[in-house]
Amino acid sequence: MPAQPDSGDTAWLLVSAAMVLLMIPGLALFYGGMVRIKSTLNMLMMTFAALAVVSVVWVLYGYSLAFGPDTGHGLIGDLSLAGMAGIGPDSVTGSSPTLIFAAFQMMFAIITAALLSGAIADRARFSTWVIFVAAWVTLVYAPIAHWVFTPDGWIAHHLRILDLAGGTVVEINSGASGLALAIVLGPRLGFRSEPMRPHSLPLVVLGAGLLWFGWFGFNAGSALAANGSAALAFFNTQVSGAAGIAGWLLIERRRDGHATTLGAASGAVAGLVAITPACGSVNPLGALLIGLAAGALCGYAVGLKHRLGLDDSLDVAGVHGVGGFLGTVLIGLLATATATGGPRGLFFGGGFSLVGRQTLAAVTVALFAFGATWVIATVLHRTVGFRVTPEHEHGGLDLAVHGESAYDLAGAT
């Protein structure tokens, strides 16, 4: 008798997938508010382009590469599920229909690809970005998702790491890939010499709020069931996001003398990023410590780009890379048997084994994502071109690329 889906689990996964989708416009507003007014629409369009491209790739072959039967050695899935072949309404994965599981994972792929646009804000060719997203989700995201999210993936099988919602697949991957993109394209015109402040902090806060709401589906939905693990992930998500605000503002207040709105929004995201891998492995006190540490460390890390001359425009590496790495490694210290059902971190008598495995997975994913993204971006940059002309960059991408402006200031006056 074929497996029957559980109605409660299915309903929760349907809701969670929709919540993660809401993160896409949330990210668009978050990024759109952070850039200068002349490139606002371009940031929104880069996010929505990722939504469109990844959705198509996922149906054609992306889901099969990520979650299809392993081709050997735990590196990649085969193409037996290309075009969602053989998957119908009665197909079941776990306790839910396969189609909603595939849709839920599609949303993960979309938001991860869209995150990369923040690293190259104000200067990327839109047409090349579309090509890049298709290549990146195929060659970088799908393999890493297979390594971590499938039982036969080499990280899941050999390292046996704890990563409920994608600290490696989403956060470390996007941070390392964003850094590679920023290096290939080079800094914006006027970087370190001109002010490049966010043009709309209300949009930033609204975007952060939508991201926070969607993160409950992102993390708690990754339990793939309406159960205690989902409840723990939900609670820990809230605690860590709130603690991230406190950690960031403490650093900002001490360093700059002000607790800013941008800092509060960024701190919340940092805390949410760091708890993503750990939300099902630590208790609420551990989530509070992770969020506080992430807010402080990420707040410090984003200030380094000006010293190093690395123009990661909207701090993808500083927040998602650093926060994801921190959360993944801290599982090795703070995991509790009550949360995990077995494995324990160093501080709870588990020894150094889990710390080592978590660290090895984090480093491996970061190196692969950085290297593969650097190659893809370099090839595109040297062939079709990945950076806009200085004239378009100076005048703003909204008019130059899209023929529109975010605000009709002339009409308003």
N, C-alpha and C positions, 0 to 999 in steps of 0.2 A: 504493500500500500504506500503510495507516495506521501512524502512529508506534508503535513498541513500547517499553514502559517498560523501564528498566534495573533488574534485580532488586536490585543492590547499592544503587543510589540510592533505590529504593523502600523497601527495608528500613531504611535510615538515616533517611528522612523519617518512616516509621512510628514508629520509636523516638524521634525528636526531638519529634514531636507529643505523644507520651505524656509525655516529659520536661517539656515546657512545661505540659501539663495538671497535672503534679505541683506546679508553681509556684503553682497556685491555692490548694490547702490550705496550702502553705508560706507564702503571703502572709497567709492567714487566721490562722495561728498567729503570724506575725511581728507583725501588727497587733493580734491579740487579746491578746498578751502586753504590748504597749506601752500599752494603755489601762488605766484603773482597773477594778477587779474588777467593778464594778456594770454595766459595758457590754461585757464580754468576748464574750458570745454574740451581741450585736448586731453586733459587728465581723465575727465569723465568718459570720453570716447575710447581711450586706451583700455579702461576697465571694461566697458561694454563690448569692445572688440574681443577681449579675452573670453568673455562669456559666450559670445557667438562661436568663436573658433574652437575653443575647447569642447563645447557641446557637440559640434560636428565631428571632431576627431574622436571623441569618446565613443560615439555610436559606431563610427566606421571601423576603428581598430584599437582605440585607446583602452577601453575597458578590457578587451581581450589580452592586450599586452600586460596590463597591470594585474588582472585577476583571473586570467585564463590558466589552463593547466600548464605547469612548469615545463620548460623545454630542457631542463637539466641544469644542475649546479645552483639552482635557486636564483638565477639572474634575471629571467624575464619569462612572461607567459607566451603561449603560442597564439596563433591566429584562428583557432577553432571557433572562437566566439565573435569574430569580426562581423560587423553588421548586426550584432546581437543575435546571431544565428542560434536557433534551438532554444531561445529563451522566450517563454510565453507567460501569460497570466498565471499559470499553474506552477511555474518554476519557483523553487524555494531555496533561499540561502539562509542558513541559520533558522530563525523562526519567523521570517518575513519573506514576501515575494522577492525574487531576484531583481525584478525591475526596479523596485524602490531602493533596494540596496545599491544597485548600479547608479541610480539617480542621486542618492546620498553621496556616493563616492565621486560622482561627476562634479558636484558642488565643491568638494574639496579641491579637485584639480583646477577648477575655475578660479577660486579665490587665491590659490597659490600662484598661478600664472599672473593674475592681476596684480598681486603684491609687487612683482618685479618692476612694474612701470614707475613706481615711486623712486627707484634708484636712478632713473634716467629722465626725470621730469624736465620739461622745458627745452629738450634738445634732440629728441628721437624722431626719425621719420615714421609717420603713421603706417605707411604701406609696408615698410620693413618690419615694423613691430608685429603686424599681422602674420607675416611669414615666420618671424622668430617664435611667436607663441605656438604655432603649429609644430615647428621643429622641436622646441623645448619640451612640450608636453609629451612628445613621442620619445625623445632621446634621453631626457633627464627625469621628468616626473614619473612616467610609467615604470621605468626600472626600479626607482627607489621605492615607489608604492608596493611593487611586487616583493622587494626585499623585506619590507617591514610588515606589511598588512596581510600577507598570505602565509599560511602555515609552512609552505615549501620554500618561501623566500629565505635566502641564506642568513640574513640577520635574525629573522624570527626563529629559524630552525637551529642555527649554530650558536648565536649569541644569547638568544632567549631574553631579549631586553623587555623592559616594561615601557610601553609608549601607547597609551590608550587612544589618543586623538591626533597624533601626528606631529610631535615635537621635532622628529627627524624629517618626516616626509614633507611637512608643510613649512615649519618655522626655520629649521637649520637650512633646509634646501633653498628656501626663498632668500634667506639672508646671504648665504654664500653665492648664490646665483646673481643676486642683486649687486653684490660687490664686484663680481666679474664684469657685469654689464657696465657699471660705472667706470671701471678702469678702461675698458675697451673704448667707450665713447668719449672719455675725458671730461674734465670739469666744464661747467657752464661758463659762458662769457661773463666776466665780472666776478667770478667766484673768488671770495676772500677780499674783494675790493669794493663791491657794491652791496647794499642791503637787499636781502632776498627774503623778506618777511612774508608770512601768510597774509593773504589779502582778506580772508573772512574767517575769523575765529568762531563765529556762530556756526558756520558750516562744519568746521572741524569738530566742534563739540557734538553737533547733531550726528555727524558721521560716526564719531566714537560711540555715541549712545546706541546707534543701530548695530554697530559691530558688537558691542557688549551684549545686547539682546540676542543677536544671532549666535553668539558664542555659547550660549546655553544649549542650543541645538547641536552645535559643533562638538562640544565636549560630552555632554550627557547623552546625546544621540549616538556617540561612538560606542556606548555600551551595547547597542543594537538590540536593546530590550528595555521594557519599562519595569526596572527592578531596582534593587538597592544600590548597585554599582552606578546606575544612572543618577540616582538621588545624591550619592556621594560626589560624583563629578559635578553635578549642578551646584551643590553647596560650595564646594571648593573653588569653583569658577568665580562665584560672587566674592568670596573672601579674598582670593588672590588679586582680583581686579581692584578691589578697594585698597588693599595693602600696597599695590603698585603705585597708586596715586600718592600715598603717604611717603613712600621711599623716594620717588622722583622729586617731590616738592621739598623734601628735606635737603637733598643734594642741591637743588636749584636755589633754594633760599640761602644756603651757606655759600654757594659759589657766586651767585649773581645778585643776591639781596632781595629777590622777588620770588613769590610763588605765583607762577603765571597760569593762565587758562590753557595755553598750549602745553605746558608742562603737566597739568592735571590730566588732559586728554591722552597725552603720550604715555604718562605713567600708568593709566588704566590699561592701555593696550599692552604695555610691557608686562604687567602682572598677568593679563589674560594669556599672553604668548607663553610665558614661563610655566603656567599651570597646565597648559594643553597636554604635554606628555604625562604629567604627574597627577592629573585630576582623579584618576582611579587608583592611585597607589599610595597616597599620603592621607593622613587625617587632617581635619580642618586647621589645627595648629600648624602643621607642616605647610599647608597651603598659604597660611598667613606669612610664614617665614619666607617661603619662595616668592610670594608677591612683593614683599618688602625688599628682599635682596634684588629682585629683578628691576624694580623701580629705581633703586639706587644705582645699580651697576649700569643699566641701560642709559640712565640720565647722565652718567659720567662718560659712557662710551660714545654717545652722539657728539660730544664736544671734541672728540679726538680728530674728527674728519678735517677740521680746519687746520689743525697742527700738522696732519699728515698729507694734506693736499688731495684727499680722496673725496670727490664730490658725489657722495651717496645722497642725492638731493633731499629725499624725505625719510632718510634714516632707516632704510630697510635692513641693512646689515646691523646697524647699531641697536635696533629694537628686536627684530625678528631673529636675526642670527645670534646675537648675544643672549637674548632672552630664551630662545629655544634651546641653545646649548646649555645654559645654566639650569633650566628646568629638567632637561634630560639627565644631566649629571647628578643633580641633587636628589633624584629618585634613589640613586645608589646610597645616599646617606639617610634619607627620611622615609623610605617606604616602610609601611607597617604590615604585619601579617594579617591584621584585621581587615585592612583595605584590599590587599592583594590575594588573600586566601592562602598564602604560603610564603613567598619570597619576602625578605626583610632587608632593610638598609643597614649600613654600618652602625648608625646610632641606635639601632634597635636589635643589635646582636647578630646581624647578618654577615659580618666580615667584609672583606674587600672585593669579593668576586663580582658582586652586582655593580659596584662602582666602576670596576675595570671594564666590564662589558658595556655598560652605558656609555662610558667615555669613548671606547673604541668605536662603537656605532656612530656616535656623534661626530667624531673626527673623520671617519670614513665617508659618511654622507656629505660632510662639508667639503672635503677634498674632491670627491667625485663631482658634486654639483658645481663647484667653482671651476674645475678643469673643463668639464663638458660644456658648460655655459660659455666660458671664455672662447672655446673653439668655435661654437656655433655663432656667437656674436662677431668674432673676428672674421670668419668666412663671409658673413653677410656684410660686414663693414667694408671689406675690401672688394666685394663684388657689386652688389646693388647699392651699397651705401647705407649706413645706419644713422648718420647724423644729418640734421637739416643744415641749410646754408646759414652763414653768419647773419645774412640779411633777415631771413625768416626767424631766426632765434632772437635777434634784437627786436624785431617788430612784434613778435608774439605768434604762437602757433595757431591760435584760434582763427584769426583772419587768414593767415597764410595757407593753412592746411584745410580748414573746414569752411571758410568763407562766412563765419559767424562770429559774434561776440557774446560773452556771457551776460553782459548788462548793457542795455540800451541807454547809456548815460545821456546822449544827446536828446533822445526822445523824452527822457525824464525831466530835463530842464526846459 
